[in-house]
């Protein structure tokens, strides 16, 4: 009985560690525009901001791409958002510190899901044809005043 209480108390003490262990290694989203601070030359910084505005990369992807040292691989990483979708869980494996730039880019290429575009052509709504009798006979409009309730139609 005492052993059970002791194990229960120990499990309660370890509960926060178990619950929050995953969040400590999770990816923090990063504003992609802030990544252009890595460039010192104003022209390079402006070109970076223009590319990021055009591509609109995901904030989680930007956090992983921030670790790229080579500038061309950095832009290749950000450009992946044009052709792939990423989930934060899938990006965690590519966020490891021990990966080289090429390994990280390869990991991102493999973990991304291709965008699926579907050509949707909307058709004009089709009219339901009226009955044949209504098609062949013109509607007749009476010029007589309407009948009152309870009056004789003749």
N, C-alpha and C positions, 0 to 999 in steps of 0.2 A: 504494500500500500504506500509506504513512504517512498519506495523507489519510483513508483508511478507518478507521485506528486513531484518528485525531484526532476524526472524526465520532462514532465509537463512544464515546470518552471524554466528549465533550460531551453525548451523549445520556444517558449514565449520570449526569452531573452534573445534568441537567434532569429526570431521572426523578422525584425526590421532588416537584418543583414540579408536574409533570403529574399525578401520582397524588393529591396532596393538595389540588389547586386546587379541586376540587368540594366538599370537606369544609369549606373555609373559608367558603363561602357557604351552607352547609346550615343548616337550622333546628335549634336546640338545644331539646329538649323542656322545657317549663316546667310546673311543678305549678300547675294552675288555681286552687287555693285561695290560693296566694301572690299572685295578681293582685288580691285584695281589699285588699291593702296600699295601693292607690292611693286608697282612701277614708279620710278623716280622721275623720269623724263615726262613732262606734261603731254607731249604728243602721244607717247605710248600709253599713258593713262587715259587720255581721251579716246584713243582707238579701242582700248579695252572696254571702256564704258559703252561705246557704240556697239561693240560685238555683243556685250551682255544684254543690252537693251533689245537688240535684234533677236537673240536666241532665247532670252527669258528662261534661263536654267532654273531648275528646282533648287530650293534652299538647302535641302539635305545633300544633293549632289554637289553643290558648291562647297559644302564643308569638307567633302572628301577631296575634291579637286584642289582645294587650298593647300594640300600637302604635296602637290606636284612642284618639283624644283625647276624643271625645264619649262620655259615659257611656251614653246610650241606644244608640248604635251599637256600643259595646263589648259591651253585653248582647245585642244582636241578633247580633253576631258569634259570641258563645259559644253562643247558642241554635241556631245552625246545626247543631250536633252532634246535635240531636234529629231532624233530618230528612235529614242527609247524612253520608256517610263521606268522609274525606280521606286522601290519601296524602301523605307528607312531600315527595315530588318535585313533586306538583301544587301544594302550598302555597308552594313557593319563589318562584313568579312573583308571588304575592300578598304576599310578605314584603318587597317592594322598599321602600326608604325614601322614594322620591319620590311614592308614592301618597297620595291624600287618604283620609279615612275612608270616604267613599261609594265611591270607586274600589276600595278594598280589600275592602269588603263585597260589591260587585258581582263582583269577581274570585273571591272565595270561593264565592259563590252559583253561578257558572259552573263552577268547577273541582271542586265536590263531586259525589259520586255519590249519587243517591237511595238511601235504605234500601229494601230489597226485603223485604217481609213476605209470607209465604205461609201461608195457613190450611191447616194440616195436620191432617186429621181421621183419627185412627187407628181402623181398623175392628177389631171384635172378631175374634179368630182363628176361622176356620170349621172345624168338625169335618168330617173326611172320613167320609162315611157308610160303614158296614160293608156287607158283601155282603147281598143280599136274604135269603139263607137264614138268616143269623145274625139278621136282624131279625125273621123270622117264627117261628123256633124258639127256645124258651127253653133256656138252658143247663142241662144235667143234671149234677148233682153225685152222684157215686157214694159210697155209704156203706161200701163195702168197703175193707179196708186195701189199701195199695199192694202191687203184686206185687214179689217179689224177682227179682233178675236170675237168669236161667236156670231159673226155675220155669215150670210149665205153667199158662196162664191158665184152663183149665177145671178 
